[in-house]
Structures are given as C-alpha cells and as structure tokens.
Amino acid sequence: MSTTKNSGKPWTGQEVNKLEKLVKENTPTGVISLKLGRTENAIYSKASELDISLKPTNQSPYGNKSKKR
C-alpha cells in the first residue's frame, strides 16, 4: 500500500473546502485523491463523514460539455 503526503494527518478546513468544490465539479475520486494528496479510501471516508455524495451526476467530468453534431 502506498502512502501519500497527507497520510495520517488531520484534514484542514482548506482541504475540506477543496474536497467539496471538486465533488461539485464532478471530479473523479482518483483525481481528487491526487490533488489532495490523500488515498481514495481517505476521500471516501471524509466524504461519508461530511455526508457528501461522490456519485457522479449526469454531467461530463470537469464541467465539459459534449459537442453535438
């Protein structure tokens, strides 16, 4: 199991805000974990603790819109 730079450290308010922002932008969990320096399990755990749903919405990731031809 690999460790990350924030492994075992308490979450800061800034990290929680960034997590909430990234989830709202429909960012994949793997990308969130890289951006926050946390494991995916830590992301799932914190999201559950904060009652944040990580289920994707019916949007393209990162707010991109698909092109219609």
CHARMM-style PDB file with segment names, atoms N, HN, CA, C and O in Angstrom:
ATOM      1  N   MET     1       0.858  -1.199   0.000  1.00  0.00      PROA
ATOM      2  CA  MET     1       0.000   0.000   0.000  1.00  0.00      PROA
ATOM      3  C   MET     1       0.890   1.245   0.000  1.00  0.00      PROA
ATOM      4  O   MET     1       1.809   1.358   0.812  1.00  0.00      PROA
ATOM      5  N   SER     2       0.620   2.150  -0.889  1.00  0.00      PROA
ATOM      6  HN  SER     2      -0.126   2.058  -1.548  1.00  0.00      PROA
ATOM      7  CA  SER     2       1.430   3.361  -0.957  1.00  0.00      PROA
ATOM      8  C   SER     2       0.882   4.421  -0.007  1.00  0.00      PROA
ATOM      9  O   SER     2      -0.313   4.447   0.289  1.00  0.00      PROA
ATOM     10  N   THR     3       1.757   5.282   0.459  1.00  0.00      PROA
ATOM     11  HN  THR     3       2.727   5.261   0.218  1.00  0.00      PROA
ATOM     12  CA  THR     3       1.331   6.366   1.334  1.00  0.00      PROA
ATOM     13  C   THR     3       1.346   7.671   0.538  1.00  0.00      PROA
ATOM     14  O   THR     3       2.000   7.781  -0.499  1.00  0.00      PROA
ATOM     15  N   THR     4       0.628   8.626   1.038  1.00  0.00      PROA
ATOM     16  HN  THR     4       0.096   8.537   1.880  1.00  0.00      PROA
ATOM     17  CA  THR     4       0.551   9.926   0.381  1.00  0.00      PROA
ATOM     18  C   THR     4       1.103  10.982   1.325  1.00  0.00      PROA
ATOM     19  O   THR     4       1.345  10.714   2.502  1.00  0.00      PROA
ATOM     20  N   LYS     5       1.300  12.183   0.798  1.00  0.00      PROA
ATOM     21  HN  LYS     5       1.104  12.401  -0.158  1.00  0.00      PROA
ATOM     22  CA  LYS     5       1.935  13.233   1.603  1.00  0.00      PROA
ATOM     23  C   LYS     5       1.126  13.618   2.844  1.00  0.00      PROA
ATOM     24  O   LYS     5       1.696  14.083   3.830  1.00  0.00      PROA
ATOM     25  N   ASN     6      -0.188  13.432   2.804  1.00  0.00      PROA
ATOM     26  HN  ASN     6      -0.651  13.055   2.003  1.00  0.00      PROA
ATOM     27  CA  ASN     6      -1.018  13.807   3.949  1.00  0.00      PROA
ATOM     28  C   ASN     6      -1.523  12.602   4.729  1.00  0.00      PROA
ATOM     29  O   ASN     6      -2.419  12.729   5.564  1.00  0.00      PROA
ATOM     30  N   SER     7      -0.957  11.447   4.462  1.00  0.00      PROA
ATOM     31  HN  SER     7      -0.229  11.344   3.784  1.00  0.00      PROA
ATOM     32  CA  SER     7      -1.393  10.219   5.124  1.00  0.00      PROA
ATOM     33  C   SER     7      -1.291  10.347   6.633  1.00  0.00      PROA
ATOM     34  O   SER     7      -0.226  10.650   7.171  1.00  0.00      PROA
ATOM     35  N   GLY     8      -2.411  10.113   7.313  1.00  0.00      PROA
ATOM     36  HN  GLY     8      -3.276   9.866   6.876  1.00  0.00      PROA
ATOM     37  CA  GLY     8      -2.424  10.160   8.771  1.00  0.00      PROA
ATOM     38  C   GLY     8      -2.579  11.544   9.370  1.00  0.00      PROA
ATOM     39  O   GLY     8      -2.760  11.672  10.581  1.00  0.00      PROA
ATOM     40  N   LYS     9      -2.514  12.575   8.557  1.00  0.00      PROA
ATOM     41  HN  LYS     9      -2.367  12.471   7.573  1.00  0.00      PROA
ATOM     42  CA  LYS     9      -2.649  13.945   9.069  1.00  0.00      PROA
ATOM     43  C   LYS     9      -4.129  14.325   9.147  1.00  0.00      PROA
ATOM     44  O   LYS     9      -4.928  13.869   8.329  1.00  0.00      PROA
ATOM     45  N   PRO    10      -4.494  15.150  10.115  1.00  0.00      PROA
ATOM     46  CA  PRO    10      -5.885  15.605  10.178  1.00  0.00      PROA
ATOM     47  C   PRO    10      -6.226  16.491   8.977  1.00  0.00      PROA
ATOM     48  O   PRO    10      -5.359  17.163   8.418  1.00  0.00      PROA
ATOM     49  N   TRP    11      -7.485  16.478   8.598  1.00  0.00      PROA
ATOM     50  HN  TRP    11      -8.189  15.932   9.052  1.00  0.00      PROA
ATOM     51  CA  TRP    11      -7.942  17.310   7.486  1.00  0.00      PROA
ATOM     52  C   TRP    11      -8.018  18.758   7.930  1.00  0.00      PROA
ATOM     53  O   TRP    11      -8.468  19.051   9.038  1.00  0.00      PROA
ATOM     54  N   THR    12      -7.580  19.666   7.066  1.00  0.00      PROA
ATOM     55  HN  THR    12      -7.215  19.428   6.166  1.00  0.00      PROA
ATOM     56  CA  THR    12      -7.701  21.102   7.347  1.00  0.00      PROA
ATOM     57  C   THR    12      -9.013  21.609   6.749  1.00  0.00      PROA
ATOM     58  O   THR    12      -9.609  20.954   5.893  1.00  0.00      PROA
ATOM     59  N   GLY    13      -9.447  22.763   7.200  1.00  0.00      PROA
ATOM     60  HN  GLY    13      -8.963  23.294   7.894  1.00  0.00      PROA
ATOM     61  CA  GLY    13     -10.647  23.375   6.638  1.00  0.00      PROA
ATOM     62  C   GLY    13     -10.481  23.649   5.155  1.00  0.00      PROA
ATOM     63  O   GLY    13     -11.433  23.523   4.385  1.00  0.00      PROA
ATOM     64  N   GLN    14      -9.281  24.022   4.754  1.00  0.00      PROA
ATOM     65  HN  GLN    14      -8.507  24.124   5.379  1.00  0.00      PROA
ATOM     66  CA  GLN    14      -9.000  24.308   3.349  1.00  0.00      PROA
ATOM     67  C   GLN    14      -9.137  23.037   2.504  1.00  0.00      PROA
ATOM     68  O   GLN    14      -9.667  23.079   1.394  1.00  0.00      PROA
ATOM     69  N   GLU    15      -8.662  21.920   3.031  1.00  0.00      PROA
ATOM     70  HN  GLU    15      -8.231  21.886   3.933  1.00  0.00      PROA
ATOM     71  CA  GLU    15      -8.782  20.650   2.308  1.00  0.00      PROA
ATOM     72  C   GLU    15     -10.240  20.221   2.176  1.00  0.00      PROA
ATOM     73  O   GLU    15     -10.652  19.723   1.128  1.00  0.00      PROA
ATOM     74  N   VAL    16     -11.014  20.413   3.233  1.00  0.00      PROA
ATOM     75  HN  VAL    16     -10.680  20.817   4.084  1.00  0.00      PROA
ATOM     76  CA  VAL    16     -12.437  20.070   3.196  1.00  0.00      PROA
ATOM     77  C   VAL    16     -13.147  20.929   2.151  1.00  0.00      PROA
ATOM     78  O   VAL    16     -13.967  20.426   1.383  1.00  0.00      PROA
ATOM     79  N   ASN    17     -12.831  22.223   2.121  1.00  0.00      PROA
ATOM     80  HN  ASN    17     -12.165  22.632   2.745  1.00  0.00      PROA
ATOM     81  CA  ASN    17     -13.433  23.117   1.124  1.00  0.00      PROA
ATOM     82  C   ASN    17     -13.068  22.687  -0.290  1.00  0.00      PROA
ATOM     83  O   ASN    17     -13.913  22.702  -1.185  1.00  0.00      PROA
ATOM     84  N   LYS    18     -11.811  22.303  -0.493  1.00  0.00      PROA
ATOM     85  HN  LYS    18     -11.124  22.290   0.234  1.00  0.00      PROA
ATOM     86  CA  LYS    18     -11.368  21.868  -1.811  1.00  0.00      PROA
ATOM     87  C   LYS    18     -12.070  20.566  -2.199  1.00  0.00      PROA
ATOM     88  O   LYS    18     -12.468  20.394  -3.352  1.00  0.00      PROA
ATOM     89  N   LEU    19     -12.223  19.648  -1.238  1.00  0.00      PROA
ATOM     90  HN  LEU    19     -11.900  19.788  -0.302  1.00  0.00      PROA
ATOM     91  CA  LEU    19     -12.951  18.404  -1.491  1.00  0.00      PROA
ATOM     92  C   LEU    19     -14.370  18.700  -1.947  1.00  0.00      PROA
ATOM     93  O   LEU    19     -14.836  18.145  -2.942  1.00  0.00      PROA
ATOM     94  N   GLU    20     -15.054  19.572  -1.222  1.00  0.00      PROA
ATOM     95  HN  GLU    20     -14.675  20.023  -0.414  1.00  0.00      PROA
ATOM     96  CA  GLU    20     -16.438  19.929  -1.575  1.00  0.00      PROA
ATOM     97  C   GLU    20     -16.506  20.549  -2.969  1.00  0.00      PROA
ATOM     98  O   GLU    20     -17.406  20.232  -3.747  1.00  0.00      PROA
ATOM     99  N   LYS    21     -15.564  21.424  -3.282  1.00  0.00      PROA
ATOM    100  HN  LYS    21     -14.833  21.681  -2.649  1.00  0.00      PROA
ATOM    101  CA  LYS    21     -15.532  22.090  -4.591  1.00  0.00      PROA
ATOM    102  C   LYS    21     -15.305  21.065  -5.704  1.00  0.00      PROA
ATOM    103  O   LYS    21     -16.002  21.091  -6.719  1.00  0.00      PROA
ATOM    104  N   LEU    22     -14.341  20.168  -5.522  1.00  0.00      PROA
ATOM    105  HN  LEU    22     -13.775  20.147  -4.697  1.00  0.00      PROA
ATOM    106  CA  LEU    22     -14.028  19.173  -6.546  1.00  0.00      PROA
ATOM    107  C   LEU    22     -15.197  18.214  -6.769  1.00  0.00      PROA
ATOM    108  O   LEU    22     -15.467  17.809  -7.899  1.00  0.00      PROA
ATOM    109  N   VAL    23     -15.890  17.853  -5.683  1.00  0.00      PROA
ATOM    110  HN  VAL    23     -15.670  18.181  -4.764  1.00  0.00      PROA
ATOM    111  CA  VAL    23     -17.059  16.967  -5.820  1.00  0.00      PROA
ATOM    112  C   VAL    23     -18.152  17.669  -6.610  1.00  0.00      PROA
ATOM    113  O   VAL    23     -18.782  17.063  -7.477  1.00  0.00      PROA
ATOM    114  N   LYS    24     -18.380  18.945  -6.313  1.00  0.00      PROA
ATOM    115  HN  LYS    24     -17.868  19.437  -5.609  1.00  0.00      PROA
ATOM    116  CA  LYS    24     -19.405  19.711  -7.047  1.00  0.00      PROA
ATOM    117  C   LYS    24     -19.064  19.817  -8.530  1.00  0.00      PROA
ATOM    118  O   LYS    24     -19.958  19.887  -9.373  1.00  0.00      PROA
ATOM    119  N   GLU    25     -17.768  19.830  -8.844  1.00  0.00      PROA
ATOM    120  HN  GLU    25     -17.042  19.773  -8.159  1.00  0.00      PROA
ATOM    121  CA  GLU    25     -17.331  19.909 -10.247  1.00  0.00      PROA
ATOM    122  C   GLU    25     -17.327  18.539 -10.922  1.00  0.00      PROA
ATOM    123  O   GLU    25     -16.909  18.408 -12.073  1.00  0.00      PROA
ATOM    124  N   ASN    26     -17.802  17.502 -10.188  1.00  0.00      PROA
ATOM    125  HN  ASN    26     -18.141  17.608  -9.253  1.00  0.00      PROA
ATOM    126  CA  ASN    26     -17.901  16.150 -10.743  1.00  0.00      PROA
ATOM    127  C   ASN    26     -16.530  15.548 -11.063  1.00  0.00      PROA
ATOM    128  O   ASN    26     -16.395  14.771 -12.008  1.00  0.00      PROA
ATOM    129  N   THR    27     -15.521  15.908 -10.277  1.00  0.00      PROA
ATOM    130  HN  THR    27     -15.631  16.540  -9.509  1.00  0.00      PROA
ATOM    131  CA  THR    27     -14.161  15.404 -10.471  1.00  0.00      PROA
ATOM    132  C   THR    27     -14.098  13.947 -10.002  1.00  0.00      PROA
ATOM    133  O   THR    27     -14.604  13.634  -8.925  1.00  0.00      PROA
ATOM    134  N   PRO    28     -13.492  13.057 -10.779  1.00  0.00      PROA
ATOM    135  CA  PRO    28     -13.372  11.659 -10.358  1.00  0.00      PROA
ATOM    136  C   PRO    28     -12.600  11.527  -9.045  1.00  0.00      PROA
ATOM    137  O   PRO    28     -11.694  12.310  -8.759  1.00  0.00      PROA
ATOM    138  N   THR    29     -12.974  10.530  -8.260  1.00  0.00      PROA
ATOM    139  HN  THR    29     -13.710   9.894  -8.492  1.00  0.00      PROA
ATOM    140  CA  THR    29     -12.369  10.328  -6.937  1.00  0.00      PROA
ATOM    141  C   THR    29     -10.854  10.158  -7.016  1.00  0.00      PROA
ATOM    142  O   THR    29     -10.132  10.668  -6.159  1.00  0.00      PROA
ATOM    143  N   GLY    30     -10.365   9.450  -8.029  1.00  0.00      PROA
ATOM    144  HN  GLY    30     -10.951   9.036  -8.725  1.00  0.00      PROA
ATOM    145  CA  GLY    30      -8.925   9.253  -8.181  1.00  0.00      PROA
ATOM    146  C   GLY    30      -8.187  10.563  -8.378  1.00  0.00      PROA
ATOM    147  O   GLY    30      -7.084  10.749  -7.864  1.00  0.00      PROA
ATOM    148  N   VAL    31      -8.798  11.470  -9.124  1.00  0.00      PROA
ATOM    149  HN  VAL    31      -9.694  11.320  -9.541  1.00  0.00      PROA
ATOM    150  CA  VAL    31      -8.188  12.778  -9.362  1.00  0.00      PROA
ATOM    151  C   VAL    31      -8.225  13.611  -8.073  1.00  0.00      PROA
ATOM    152  O   VAL    31      -7.265  14.310  -7.749  1.00  0.00      PROA
ATOM    153  N   ILE    32      -9.334  13.528  -7.350  1.00  0.00      PROA
ATOM    154  HN  ILE    32     -10.114  12.960  -7.613  1.00  0.00      PROA
ATOM    155  CA  ILE    32      -9.440  14.248  -6.074  1.00  0.00      PROA
ATOM    156  C   ILE    32      -8.328  13.778  -5.129  1.00  0.00      PROA
ATOM    157  O   ILE    32      -7.686  14.586  -4.458  1.00  0.00      PROA
ATOM    158  N   SER    33      -8.113  12.459  -5.087  1.00  0.00      PROA
ATOM    159  HN  SER    33      -8.635  11.802  -5.632  1.00  0.00      PROA
ATOM    160  CA  SER    33      -7.093  11.936  -4.178  1.00  0.00      PROA
ATOM    161  C   SER    33      -5.708  12.454  -4.541  1.00  0.00      PROA
ATOM    162  O   SER    33      -4.910  12.755  -3.654  1.00  0.00      PROA
ATOM    163  N   LEU    34      -5.415  12.560  -5.825  1.00  0.00      PROA
ATOM    164  HN  LEU    34      -6.063  12.315  -6.546  1.00  0.00      PROA
ATOM    165  CA  LEU    34      -4.121  13.096  -6.257  1.00  0.00      PROA
ATOM    166  C   LEU    34      -3.987  14.574  -5.900  1.00  0.00      PROA
ATOM    167  O   LEU    34      -2.936  15.011  -5.430  1.00  0.00      PROA
ATOM    168  N   LYS    35      -5.047  15.336  -6.125  1.00  0.00      PROA
ATOM    169  HN  LYS    35      -5.900  14.981  -6.507  1.00  0.00      PROA
ATOM    170  CA  LYS    35      -5.000  16.777  -5.855  1.00  0.00      PROA
ATOM    171  C   LYS    35      -4.851  17.085  -4.363  1.00  0.00      PROA
ATOM    172  O   LYS    35      -4.210  18.065  -3.983  1.00  0.00      PROA
ATOM    173  N   LEU    36      -5.451  16.233  -3.522  1.00  0.00      PROA
ATOM    174  HN  LEU    36      -5.972  15.437  -3.830  1.00  0.00      PROA
ATOM    175  CA  LEU    36      -5.404  16.481  -2.079  1.00  0.00      PROA
ATOM    176  C   LEU    36      -4.279  15.720  -1.387  1.00  0.00      PROA
ATOM    177  O   LEU    36      -4.032  15.919  -0.197  1.00  0.00      PROA
ATOM    178  N   GLY    37      -3.600  14.853  -2.124  1.00  0.00      PROA
ATOM    179  HN  GLY    37      -3.801  14.691  -3.090  1.00  0.00      PROA
ATOM    180  CA  GLY    37      -2.522  14.081  -1.514  1.00  0.00      PROA
ATOM    181  C   GLY    37      -3.029  13.091  -0.486  1.00  0.00      PROA
ATOM    182  O   GLY    37      -2.358  12.822   0.510  1.00  0.00      PROA
ATOM    183  N   ARG    38      -4.208  12.552  -0.725  1.00  0.00      PROA
ATOM    184  HN  ARG    38      -4.753  12.771  -1.534  1.00  0.00      PROA
ATOM    185  CA  ARG    38      -4.844  11.589   0.174  1.00  0.00      PROA
ATOM    186  C   ARG    38      -5.185  10.331  -0.623  1.00  0.00      PROA
ATOM    187  O   ARG    38      -5.271  10.374  -1.850  1.00  0.00      PROA
ATOM    188  N   THR    39      -5.378   9.215   0.074  1.00  0.00      PROA
ATOM    189  HN  THR    39      -5.308   9.180   1.071  1.00  0.00      PROA
ATOM    190  CA  THR    39      -5.777   7.997  -0.614  1.00  0.00      PROA
ATOM    191  C   THR    39      -7.256   8.093  -1.002  1.00  0.00      PROA
ATOM    192  O   THR    39      -8.006   8.901  -0.453  1.00  0.00      PROA
ATOM    193  N   GLU    40      -7.658   7.251  -1.962  1.00  0.00      PROA
ATOM    194  HN  GLU    40      -7.050   6.595  -2.408  1.00  0.00      PROA
ATOM    195  CA  GLU    40      -9.075   7.236  -2.333  1.00  0.00      PROA
ATOM    196  C   GLU    40      -9.926   6.823  -1.141  1.00  0.00      PROA
ATOM    197  O   GLU    40     -11.026   7.345  -0.957  1.00  0.00      PROA
ATOM    198  N   ASN    41      -9.427   5.886  -0.321  1.00  0.00      PROA
ATOM    199  HN  ASN    41      -8.534   5.463  -0.470  1.00  0.00      PROA
ATOM    200  CA  ASN    41     -10.171   5.479   0.874  1.00  0.00      PROA
ATOM    201  C   ASN    41     -10.378   6.654   1.825  1.00  0.00      PROA
ATOM    202  O   ASN    41     -11.436   6.779   2.442  1.00  0.00      PROA
ATOM    203  N   ALA    42      -9.366   7.513   1.943  1.00  0.00      PROA
ATOM    204  HN  ALA    42      -8.507   7.411   1.442  1.00  0.00      PROA
ATOM    205  CA  ALA    42      -9.495   8.696   2.804  1.00  0.00      PROA
ATOM    206  C   ALA    42     -10.545   9.656   2.246  1.00  0.00      PROA
ATOM    207  O   ALA    42     -11.292  10.279   3.001  1.00  0.00      PROA
ATOM    208  N   ILE    43     -10.594   9.768   0.920  1.00  0.00      PROA
ATOM    209  HN  ILE    43      -9.987   9.262   0.307  1.00  0.00      PROA
ATOM    210  CA  ILE    43     -11.593  10.638   0.277  1.00  0.00      PROA
ATOM    211  C   ILE    43     -12.994  10.099   0.556  1.00  0.00      PROA
ATOM    212  O   ILE    43     -13.887  10.851   0.946  1.00  0.00      PROA
ATOM    213  N   TYR    44     -13.184   8.778   0.353  1.00  0.00      PROA
ATOM    214  HN  TYR    44     -12.458   8.167   0.036  1.00  0.00      PROA
ATOM    215  CA  TYR    44     -14.489   8.165   0.612  1.00  0.00      PROA
ATOM    216  C   TYR    44     -14.894   8.328   2.077  1.00  0.00      PROA
ATOM    217  O   TYR    44     -16.046   8.636   2.382  1.00  0.00      PROA
ATOM    218  N   SER    45     -13.939   8.119   2.971  1.00  0.00      PROA
ATOM    219  HN  SER    45     -13.003   7.869   2.723  1.00  0.00      PROA
ATOM    220  CA  SER    45     -14.209   8.207   4.396  1.00  0.00      PROA
ATOM    221  C   SER    45     -14.628   9.622   4.803  1.00  0.00      PROA
ATOM    222  O   SER    45     -15.611   9.802   5.522  1.00  0.00      PROA
ATOM    223  N   LYS    46     -13.876  10.621   4.340  1.00  0.00      PROA
ATOM    224  HN  LYS    46     -13.077  10.475   3.756  1.00  0.00      PROA
ATOM    225  CA  LYS    46     -14.177  12.011   4.704  1.00  0.00      PROA
ATOM    226  C   LYS    46     -15.497  12.455   4.086  1.00  0.00      PROA
ATOM    227  O   LYS    46     -16.285  13.152   4.725  1.00  0.00      PROA
ATOM    228  N   ALA    47     -15.735  12.052   2.845  1.00  0.00      PROA
ATOM    229  HN  ALA    47     -15.095  11.486   2.326  1.00  0.00      PROA
ATOM    230  CA  ALA    47     -16.996  12.410   2.188  1.00  0.00      PROA
ATOM    231  C   ALA    47     -18.179  11.811   2.948  1.00  0.00      PROA
ATOM    232  O   ALA    47     -19.205  12.467   3.125  1.00  0.00      PROA
ATOM    233  N   SER    48     -18.034  10.574   3.392  1.00  0.00      PROA
ATOM    234  HN  SER    48     -17.201  10.041   3.249  1.00  0.00      PROA
ATOM    235  CA  SER    48     -19.085   9.922   4.164  1.00  0.00      PROA
ATOM    236  C   SER    48     -19.316  10.649   5.487  1.00  0.00      PROA
ATOM    237  O   SER    48     -20.455  10.869   5.900  1.00  0.00      PROA
ATOM    238  N   GLU    49     -18.225  11.014   6.136  1.00  0.00      PROA
ATOM    239  HN  GLU    49     -17.300  10.835   5.801  1.00  0.00      PROA
ATOM    240  CA  GLU    49     -18.298  11.735   7.413  1.00  0.00      PROA
ATOM    241  C   GLU    49     -19.033  13.070   7.251  1.00  0.00      PROA
ATOM    242  O   GLU    49     -19.782  13.488   8.134  1.00  0.00      PROA
ATOM    243  N   LEU    50     -18.809  13.728   6.114  1.00  0.00      PROA
ATOM    244  HN  LEU    50     -18.200  13.388   5.397  1.00  0.00      PROA
ATOM    245  CA  LEU    50     -19.419  15.036   5.852  1.00  0.00      PROA
ATOM    246  C   LEU    50     -20.758  14.927   5.121  1.00  0.00      PROA
ATOM    247  O   LEU    50     -21.376  15.938   4.791  1.00  0.00      PROA
ATOM    248  N   ASP    51     -21.201  13.685   4.870  1.00  0.00      PROA
ATOM    249  HN  ASP    51     -20.699  12.863   5.138  1.00  0.00      PROA
ATOM    250  CA  ASP    51     -22.456  13.423   4.153  1.00  0.00      PROA
ATOM    251  C   ASP    51     -22.437  14.038   2.746  1.00  0.00      PROA
ATOM    252  O   ASP    51     -23.411  14.642   2.299  1.00  0.00      PROA
ATOM    253  N   ILE    52     -21.291  13.864   2.062  1.00  0.00      PROA
ATOM    254  HN  ILE    52     -20.499  13.373   2.426  1.00  0.00      PROA
ATOM    255  CA  ILE    52     -21.122  14.333   0.694  1.00  0.00      PROA
ATOM    256  C   ILE    52     -21.211  13.118  -0.227  1.00  0.00      PROA
ATOM    257  O   ILE    52     -20.495  12.137  -0.026  1.00  0.00      PROA
ATOM    258  N   SER    53     -22.070  13.176  -1.220  1.00  0.00      PROA
ATOM    259  HN  SER    53     -22.652  13.973  -1.383  1.00  0.00      PROA
ATOM    260  CA  SER    53     -22.203  12.067  -2.166  1.00  0.00      PROA
ATOM    261  C   SER    53     -21.123  12.163  -3.236  1.00  0.00      PROA
ATOM    262  O   SER    53     -20.926  13.219  -3.837  1.00  0.00      PROA
ATOM    263  N   LEU    54     -20.427  11.056  -3.468  1.00  0.00      PROA
ATOM    264  HN  LEU    54     -20.587  10.198  -2.980  1.00  0.00      PROA
ATOM    265  CA  LEU    54     -19.401  11.012  -4.508  1.00  0.00      PROA
ATOM    266  C   LEU    54     -19.941  10.403  -5.791  1.00  0.00      PROA
ATOM    267  O   LEU    54     -19.194  10.192  -6.746  1.00  0.00      PROA
ATOM    268  N   LYS    55     -21.254  10.116  -5.817  1.00  0.00      PROA
ATOM    269  HN  LYS    55     -21.861  10.286  -5.041  1.00  0.00      PROA
ATOM    270  CA  LYS    55     -21.836   9.555  -7.028  1.00  0.00      PROA
ATOM    271  C   LYS    55     -21.806  10.597  -8.123  1.00  0.00      PROA
ATOM    272  O   LYS    55     -22.145  11.756  -7.886  1.00  0.00      PROA
ATOM    273  N   PRO    56     -21.403  10.199  -9.330  1.00  0.00      PROA
ATOM    274  CA  PRO    56     -21.344  11.174 -10.427  1.00  0.00      PROA
ATOM    275  C   PRO    56     -22.723  11.672 -10.807  1.00  0.00      PROA
ATOM    276  O   PRO    56     -23.703  10.928 -10.783  1.00  0.00      PROA
ATOM    277  N   THR    57     -22.776  12.922 -11.151  1.00  0.00      PROA
ATOM    278  HN  THR    57     -21.979  13.526 -11.170  1.00  0.00      PROA
ATOM    279  CA  THR    57     -24.018  13.490 -11.652  1.00  0.00      PROA
ATOM    280  C   THR    57     -24.058  13.262 -13.153  1.00  0.00      PROA
ATOM    281  O   THR    57     -23.083  12.783 -13.731  1.00  0.00      PROA
ATOM    282  N   ASN    58     -25.144  13.590 -13.778  1.00  0.00      PROA
ATOM    283  HN  ASN    58     -25.937  13.980 -13.309  1.00  0.00      PROA
ATOM    284  CA  ASN    58     -25.271  13.384 -15.225  1.00  0.00      PROA
ATOM    285  C   ASN    58     -24.604  14.514 -15.992  1.00  0.00      PROA
ATOM    286  O   ASN    58     -25.215  15.160 -16.844  1.00  0.00      PROA
ATOM    287  N   GLN    59     -23.350  14.734 -15.674  1.00  0.00      PROA
ATOM    288  HN  GLN    59     -22.853  14.210 -14.982  1.00  0.00      PROA
ATOM    289  CA  GLN    59     -22.568  15.765 -16.344  1.00  0.00      PROA
ATOM    290  C   GLN    59     -21.250  15.149 -16.772  1.00  0.00      PROA
ATOM    291  O   GLN    59     -20.823  14.137 -16.217  1.00  0.00      PROA
ATOM    292  N   SER    60     -20.616  15.746 -17.740  1.00  0.00      PROA
ATOM    293  HN  SER    60     -20.963  16.569 -18.190  1.00  0.00      PROA
ATOM    294  CA  SER    60     -19.275  15.326 -18.101  1.00  0.00      PROA
ATOM    295  C   SER    60     -18.322  15.791 -17.002  1.00  0.00      PROA
ATOM    296  O   SER    60     -18.546  16.843 -16.403  1.00  0.00      PROA
ATOM    297  N   PRO    61     -17.262  15.027 -16.726  1.00  0.00      PROA
ATOM    298  CA  PRO    61     -16.308  15.464 -15.710  1.00  0.00      PROA
ATOM    299  C   PRO    61     -15.700  16.824 -16.038  1.00  0.00      PROA
ATOM    300  O   PRO    61     -15.582  17.198 -17.205  1.00  0.00      PROA
ATOM    301  N   TYR    62     -15.326  17.543 -15.017  1.00  0.00      PROA
ATOM    302  HN  TYR    62     -15.423  17.240 -14.069  1.00  0.00      PROA
ATOM    303  CA  TYR    62     -14.664  18.847 -15.129  1.00  0.00      PROA
ATOM    304  C   TYR    62     -15.545  19.914 -15.786  1.00  0.00      PROA
ATOM    305  O   TYR    62     -15.032  20.940 -16.233  1.00  0.00      PROA
ATOM    306  N   GLY    63     -16.842  19.691 -15.851  1.00  0.00      PROA
ATOM    307  HN  GLY    63     -17.258  18.857 -15.488  1.00  0.00      PROA
ATOM    308  CA  GLY    63     -17.741  20.699 -16.404  1.00  0.00      PROA
ATOM    309  C   GLY    63     -17.703  20.807 -17.906  1.00  0.00      PROA
ATOM    310  O   GLY    63     -18.266  21.751 -18.461  1.00  0.00      PROA
ATOM    311  N   ASN    64     -17.049  19.863 -18.598  1.00  0.00      PROA
ATOM    312  HN  ASN    64     -16.592  19.097 -18.147  1.00  0.00      PROA
ATOM    313  CA  ASN    64     -17.020  19.901 -20.063  1.00  0.00      PROA
ATOM    314  C   ASN    64     -18.374  19.512 -20.626  1.00  0.00      PROA
ATOM    315  O   ASN    64     -19.062  18.653 -20.074  1.00  0.00      PROA
ATOM    316  N   LYS    65     -18.740  20.124 -21.689  1.00  0.00      PROA
ATOM    317  HN  LYS    65     -18.181  20.822 -22.138  1.00  0.00      PROA
ATOM    318  CA  LYS    65     -19.989  19.783 -22.342  1.00  0.00      PROA
ATOM    319  C   LYS    65     -19.689  19.011 -23.609  1.00  0.00      PROA
ATOM    320  O   LYS    65     -18.762  19.343 -24.348  1.00  0.00      PROA
ATOM    321  N   SER    66     -20.474  17.987 -23.853  1.00  0.00      PROA
ATOM    322  HN  SER    66     -21.227  17.718 -23.253  1.00  0.00      PROA
ATOM    323  CA  SER    66     -20.242  17.217 -25.073  1.00  0.00      PROA
ATOM    324  C   SER    66     -20.712  18.016 -26.277  1.00  0.00      PROA
ATOM    325  O   SER    66     -21.656  18.801 -26.196  1.00  0.00      PROA
ATOM    326  N   LYS    67     -20.031  17.799 -27.392  1.00  0.00      PROA
ATOM    327  HN  LYS    67     -19.263  17.161 -27.458  1.00  0.00      PROA
ATOM    328  CA  LYS    67     -20.376  18.520 -28.611  1.00  0.00      PROA
ATOM    329  C   LYS    67     -21.419  17.734 -29.379  1.00  0.00      PROA
ATOM    330  O   LYS    67     -21.273  16.529 -29.584  1.00  0.00      PROA
ATOM    331  N   LYS    68     -22.459  18.410 -29.800  1.00  0.00      PROA
ATOM    332  HN  LYS    68     -22.577  19.389 -29.634  1.00  0.00      PROA
ATOM    333  CA  LYS    68     -23.494  17.766 -30.624  1.00  0.00      PROA
ATOM    334  C   LYS    68     -23.178  18.045 -32.078  1.00  0.00      PROA
ATOM    335  O   LYS    68     -22.764  19.144 -32.446  1.00  0.00      PROA
ATOM    336  N   ARG    69     -23.379  17.044 -32.882  1.00  0.00      PROA
ATOM    337  HN  ARG    69     -23.716  16.151 -32.583  1.00  0.00      PROA
ATOM    338  CA  ARG    69     -23.094  17.213 -34.309  1.00  0.00      PROA
ATOM    339  C   ARG    69     -24.366  17.328 -35.073  1.00  0.00      PROA
ATOM    340  OT1 ARG    69     -24.342  17.477 -36.294  1.00  0.00      PROA
TER     341      ARG     69
END
